[in-house]
Amino acid sequence: MKFSVYVRRNGRVSSAAVGERVKNIRSGAGARAVAASVLVAVEADPAGRGPELLARELTAARVNDPRERALATELVYGVLRQLRRLDYTLAPLVRQGLERLEPVARTLLRIGAYQILMLDRIPAPIAVSATQDAARQIGAGRITGLLNGVLRKVAAQRERLPSGAGPGDVGVRASMPDWIVGELVRAYGDAAEAEALALRDRAATTVRPTLGKGGAEACAAGLAAEGFATAPGPHGTLIVTGPGDPFATKTFAAGHFVPQDPASLAVVDLLGDVAGRRVADLCAGRGLKATALADRGAEVVALDVSAAKLEELRALAAQLGVADRVTTRVADLAEAPPDIGTFDFVLVDAPCTGLGTLRRHPEIAWRRRPEDLASLVALQDRLMANAAPLVAPGGVLVWAVCSFARAEGAPAVPSGLVEEAALDLRPSAGLDAFQARRLRRGPPS
Ligand SMILES: C[S@@+](CC[C@H](N)C(=O)[O-])C[C@H]1O[C@@H](n2cnc3c(N)ncnc32)[C@H](O)[C@@H]1O
């Protein structure tokens, strides 16, 4: 398939080699050069985290103008979102084959085509010449002829998308691999394409105000004083708009909010009233849900297999003023039930494909492979089996995954637990796609 040039055919390269590929970025390079450098690195090593790479390259190139920074961000995320659509247009126009081009040429063609086809504000001739300039800035002046020839054809013919109903055509229109379209059809039936397109939307900036620091009111007032507008969002979130980065504000540094999707808070809500109760968060990661629980008054025991993530969790808890209600412990839940006693509330926010978060992490569509699903489901079943003994009689276990894949949302229910509620959150509602289940252990007879 045409898009499979992305990631699959190039294989993975070491981080040293990634550094090699991006070393040409220099102070003074523009938004398009920065975007190209980031996208080449993500293609070479899809496990690389796009946002961190983007921040690093913007700093290395000393791109300080907010408009240039915004354009670089738009190009990186736009190309990652629309990759298959862009390649569908580009492939027939590249005589030697899009997949045979060197990565930097393929990437700059995508960046050029994205500007021409999907951004109204950049006239095509400017898009072509600025993309050629970017090639020169990253030491790829040799490909300016290719860029000129192909991009002028893109501008002349525009985009002609396929109109069929099969997964291949839907996959081009929604810019997703066929196997992900198949999972969307399994999950949403006739609504699959609408949900796929919603996953390709840009997510709003939603934040969770810290209740212990004055909640939404104090958070909104702080952000307003720094030039940002807020509006109430679902599940207690605030939607933030305004020029600039709300996470570079004093209000953020003072712990008044964290970035969080409303769907993630819907999972926290599913636990019920946790104030004053002990909660075991067994896959706590960097602690977005653990700190939400502590902010609601719970005493949280946070476990994760990653010590580094738990260190970030502790720093976040301190920033939000809830450190005294969170203890952490490194534990591998796949091995055995952790020896921490029993709890009235247990949360398993399981490692999963992350397919439900494509609005914020578009590279996941190209990084994940169909075989990941089976291995993650096997791991998830082990985690559920080892979490169950921690649920006290009458207690609640909430299971969640940020994925719409049906196999991930239907863990085997351990004996003694009974399902009493379920969530199936859809992207068309403006949320990350989460599935969650609330299970309860019957009281002792
Ligand atoms: C979906 S993330 C958790 C996100 C987190 N709950 C939050 O809201 O910020 C899943 C977490 O499971 C952890 N994990 C993966 N395998 C694990 C295992 N075998 N035992 C414990 N944690 C594991 C990962 O390190 C990751 O932090």
The ligand as an ORCA input file, in Angstrom:
! r2SCAN-3c Opt
* xyz 0 1
  C      -2.676      4.108     29.945
  S      -1.186      4.267     30.784
  C      -1.656      4.941     32.336
  C      -2.022      6.397     32.308
  C      -2.271      6.943     33.707
  N      -3.234      6.149     34.438
  C      -2.745      8.381     33.685
  O      -3.953      8.630     33.759
  O      -1.878      9.258     33.580
  C      -0.809      2.621     31.202
  C       0.313      2.449     32.200
  O       0.476      1.077     32.452
  C       1.820      0.886     32.788
  N       2.106     -0.564     32.669
  C       2.375     -1.279     31.560
  N       2.590     -2.574     31.879
  C       2.451     -2.676     33.225
  C       2.580     -3.747     34.153
  N       2.889     -4.973     33.727
  N       2.395     -3.483     35.468
  C       2.103     -2.231     35.880
  N       1.977     -1.167     35.048
  C       2.146     -1.390     33.736
  C       2.574      1.750     31.826
  O       3.874      2.052     32.314
  C       1.665      2.964     31.742
  O       2.092      3.952     32.625
*
